[in-house]
Amino acid sequence: MKAIRIHDYGDAGALQYEDAPAPEIGADGLLIKVVGAGVNPVDYKIRAGFMKAVRALTFPVILGSDVSGVVERVGAAISRYKPGDAVIARTDGAYAEYAAAKIDTVAPAPKSIPLTHAAGIPIAAATAWTVLFESAPLAPGQTVLIQGGSGGVGTFAIQLAKLAGLRVIATTSTRNVSLVRSLGADEVIDYTREDVARQARDVDLVFDTVGGEAQKRLYGVLKKGGLLISIVGPPDESLARDHGITARFERSNVTGPKLAEIAGLIDAGKLTIQIEKEFPLVEARAAHELVESGRARGKVVLRVSG
């Protein structure tokens, strides 16, 4: 099969379109003929070696974790799916013509959007779901500030927060203000023109998708006892204590049932996926460069087949 592999850490030029062996599946696995693969910021961080301390690689390796496609074959213990079923999944080795996934991270694909686009759902949507509904469940009427409202996670988070009855403040750049507002944000702060720390006050939850210095300016917008959750890296707990808040790092928890709920919301017209650009698999380098630039609105996906 054709796949995108890397043979060492490096820039986007390390991505090689080449032949690779098809993956094997166990009794609890599915072999998926890949139609689309999502490109996430963590993909370029893994490629560049930024994640070595927590996720060392054995080369060569196929990158990618988000997949949509059609079931090719199922393991002996699988009865829920059959060949020909359209699915989405969180797995390893998504940038390839075939990918193997465990049953507990697979769900039926939404029927109302192109299957290629559905590859943008798993990690981004499940991350937003995890933070808003599991890590920091808020009561209707409370306020969440979403730092990075136009990104893959941010676009899902705004919509899910509104479905939960929350008041949403979102930050973004000038060119994305209209998009973020159209997703339902009650207040949009253009961080290129406005000081977020001056514009927002008494927030119950800060959902940080950006990190770095931008994150540090958010501690003061939270009310005493408020919560900051970052999906980028561990926040400064000492600084959080100084502000009388709690701050922590949260990883995504992608499960089949969660993906099925999200797909159901998409088919019900209650949730949309924003696709910035679709690239053929062979152009994975360009896809990585776009995501790494930080200018992608919503999701970038690779079209593998179909």
WOJOKA-V784484 format. One record per residue. N is the residue number from 1. RES is the residue in three letters. PHI is phi in radians with two decimals (NA if undefined). NEAR is the number of other ideal C-beta (glycine too) atoms within 8 Angstrom. Layout:
n res phi near
N RES PHI NEAR
N RES PHI NEAR
This chain:
n res phi near
1 MET NA 9
2 LYS -1.56 9
3 ALA -2.69 13
4 ILE -1.79 14
5 ARG -2.18 13
6 ILE -2.10 15
7 HIS -1.92 7
8 ASP -2.95 6
9 TYR -1.19 9
10 GLY 3.02 9
11 ASP -1.36 5
12 ALA -1.07 11
13 GLY -1.18 6
14 ALA -1.30 11
15 LEU -1.28 13
16 GLN -2.05 9
17 TYR -1.56 9
18 GLU -2.75 7
19 ASP -1.33 5
20 ALA -2.59 11
21 PRO -1.21 4
22 ALA -1.20 8
23 PRO -1.30 10
24 GLU -1.65 5
25 ILE -2.19 10
26 GLY -1.68 6
27 ALA -1.06 7
28 ASP -1.78 9
29 GLY -2.02 13
30 LEU -2.24 17
31 LEU -1.69 14
32 ILE -1.94 16
33 LYS -1.39 11
34 VAL -1.31 15
35 VAL -1.77 13
36 GLY -2.46 19
37 ALA -2.29 17
38 GLY -1.38 19
39 VAL -1.94 14
40 ASN -1.96 11
41 PRO -0.95 8
42 VAL -1.10 9
43 ASP -1.11 13
44 TYR -1.28 11
45 LYS -1.20 9
46 ILE -1.13 12
47 ARG -1.02 14
48 ALA -1.40 9
49 GLY 1.62 8
50 PHE -1.21 6
51 MET -1.85 9
52 LYS -0.95 9
53 ALA -1.13 4
54 VAL -1.95 4
55 ARG -2.59 6
56 ALA -1.26 5
57 LEU -1.85 9
58 THR -1.93 4
59 PHE -1.53 7
60 PRO -1.30 8
61 VAL -2.44 9
62 ILE -1.57 13
63 LEU -1.50 14
64 GLY 1.74 17
65 SER -2.24 13
66 ASP -1.78 17
67 VAL -2.44 19
68 SER -2.29 18
69 GLY 3.05 16
70 VAL -2.12 13
71 VAL -1.08 15
72 GLU -1.67 9
73 ARG -2.71 7
74 VAL -2.12 11
75 GLY -1.28 11
76 ALA -1.08 4
77 ALA -1.59 7
78 ILE -1.68 12
79 SER -2.16 3
80 ARG -1.32 4
81 TYR -2.18 10
82 LYS -2.45 6
83 PRO -0.93 8
84 GLY 1.76 5
85 ASP -1.24 9
86 ALA -1.50 9
87 VAL -2.40 16
88 ILE -2.16 16
89 ALA -2.80 16
90 ARG -1.80 12
91 THR -2.66 13
92 ASP -1.98 7
93 GLY 1.35 13
94 ALA -1.33 16
95 TYR -1.41 14
96 ALA -2.78 17
97 GLU -1.24 11
98 TYR -2.40 12
99 ALA -2.41 17
100 ALA -1.81 12
101 ALA -2.39 14
102 LYS -1.45 8
103 ILE -1.00 14
104 ASP -1.32 7
105 THR -2.08 13
106 VAL -1.99 13
107 ALA -2.56 13
108 PRO -1.05 9
109 ALA -1.28 11
110 PRO -1.09 12
111 LYS -1.59 5
112 SER -1.61 6
113 ILE -2.26 8
114 PRO -1.00 5
115 LEU -1.09 14
116 THR -1.04 12
117 HIS -1.14 14
118 ALA -1.09 15
119 ALA -1.14 18
120 GLY -1.45 15
121 ILE -1.44 17
122 PRO -0.88 16
123 ILE -1.21 13
124 ALA -1.11 16
125 ALA -1.20 14
126 ALA -1.19 17
127 THR -1.13 12
128 ALA -1.05 14
129 TRP -1.09 14
130 THR -1.01 14
131 VAL -1.16 14
132 LEU -1.33 17
133 PHE -1.91 8
134 GLU -2.12 8
135 SER -1.42 8
136 ALA -2.54 9
137 PRO -1.12 6
138 LEU -1.87 11
139 ALA -1.52 4
140 PRO -0.89 7
141 GLY 1.71 6
142 GLN -1.31 10
143 THR -1.98 11
144 VAL -2.09 17
145 LEU -1.82 15
146 ILE -1.81 16
147 GLN -1.48 15
148 GLY 1.67 12
149 GLY -1.24 17
150 SER -1.73 12
151 GLY -1.41 11
152 GLY -1.04 13
153 VAL -1.23 12
154 GLY -1.04 17
155 THR -1.14 19
156 PHE -1.26 15
157 ALA -1.09 16
158 ILE -1.03 16
159 GLN -1.16 13
160 LEU -1.17 14
161 ALA -1.12 13
162 LYS -1.17 11
163 LEU -1.09 9
164 ALA -1.49 10
165 GLY 1.42 6
166 LEU -1.56 13
167 ARG -1.49 8
168 VAL -2.03 14
169 ILE -1.91 15
170 ALA -2.31 15
171 THR -1.79 13
172 THR -2.91 15
173 SER -1.61 9
174 THR -0.93 7
175 ARG -1.20 4
176 ASN -1.90 11
177 VAL -1.03 11
178 SER -1.10 6
179 LEU -1.06 12
180 VAL -1.10 16
181 ARG -1.16 8
182 SER -1.17 6
183 LEU -1.40 14
184 GLY 2.07 9
185 ALA -1.03 13
186 ASP -1.30 6
187 GLU -2.46 9
188 VAL -2.05 12
189 ILE -1.90 12
190 ASP -1.45 11
191 TYR -1.20 10
192 THR -1.39 5
193 ARG -2.16 5
194 GLU -2.22 8
195 ASP -1.55 6
196 VAL -1.00 15
197 ALA -1.13 9
198 ARG -1.60 5
199 GLN -1.47 8
200 ALA -1.95 10
201 ARG -2.57 4
202 ASP 0.93 7
203 VAL -1.44 14
204 ASP -1.43 11
205 LEU -2.45 15
206 VAL -1.84 14
207 PHE -1.87 15
208 ASP -1.72 16
209 THR -1.95 14
210 VAL -1.98 9
211 GLY 1.38 9
212 GLY 1.13 7
213 GLU -1.11 5
214 ALA -1.05 12
215 GLN -1.15 14
216 LYS -1.08 9
217 ARG -1.31 10
218 LEU -1.63 15
219 TYR -1.03 14
220 GLY -1.32 7
221 VAL -1.49 12
222 LEU -1.46 16
223 LYS -1.26 7
224 LYS -1.00 6
225 GLY 1.49 6
226 GLY -1.27 12
227 LEU -2.29 12
228 LEU -1.97 17
229 ILE -2.08 15
230 SER -1.92 15
231 ILE -1.83 13
232 VAL -1.70 10
233 GLY -3.11 6
234 PRO -1.04 6
235 PRO -1.35 13
236 ASP -1.42 8
237 GLU -1.20 9
238 SER -1.12 6
239 LEU -1.13 11
240 ALA -1.09 13
241 ARG -1.07 7
242 ASP -1.06 7
243 HIS -1.66 9
244 GLY 1.26 6
245 ILE -2.22 12
246 THR -1.91 8
247 ALA -2.39 13
248 ARG -2.69 11
249 PHE -1.63 10
250 GLU -2.31 10
251 ARG -1.70 6
252 SER -1.25 9
253 ASN -2.10 8
254 VAL -1.69 10
255 THR -2.26 9
256 GLY -1.01 11
257 PRO -1.03 7
258 LYS -1.15 13
259 LEU -1.13 19
260 ALA -1.15 10
261 GLU -1.09 9
262 ILE -1.14 14
263 ALA -1.06 15
264 GLY -1.11 9
265 LEU -1.16 10
266 ILE -1.14 15
267 ASP -1.18 9
268 ALA -1.46 7
269 GLY 1.36 5
270 LYS -1.70 7
271 LEU -2.55 12
272 THR -2.13 6
273 ILE -1.93 15
274 GLN -1.72 10
275 ILE -1.84 11
276 GLU -1.31 9
277 LYS -2.83 9
278 GLU -2.04 10
279 PHE -2.01 12
280 PRO -1.19 6
281 LEU -0.92 14
282 VAL -1.10 5
283 GLU -1.78 9
284 ALA -1.01 15
285 ARG -1.04 9
286 ALA -1.12 9
287 ALA -1.12 14
288 HIS -1.09 14
289 GLU -1.10 9
290 LEU -1.16 12
291 VAL -1.12 13
292 GLU -1.18 9
293 SER -1.19 7
294 GLY 1.36 4
295 ARG -1.83 5
296 ALA -1.29 13
297 ARG -1.71 10
298 GLY 1.31 12
299 LYS -1.92 15
300 VAL -1.97 16
301 VAL -2.27 17
302 LEU -1.79 19
303 ARG -1.62 12
304 VAL -1.74 13
305 SER -2.71 8
306 GLY 1.52 9
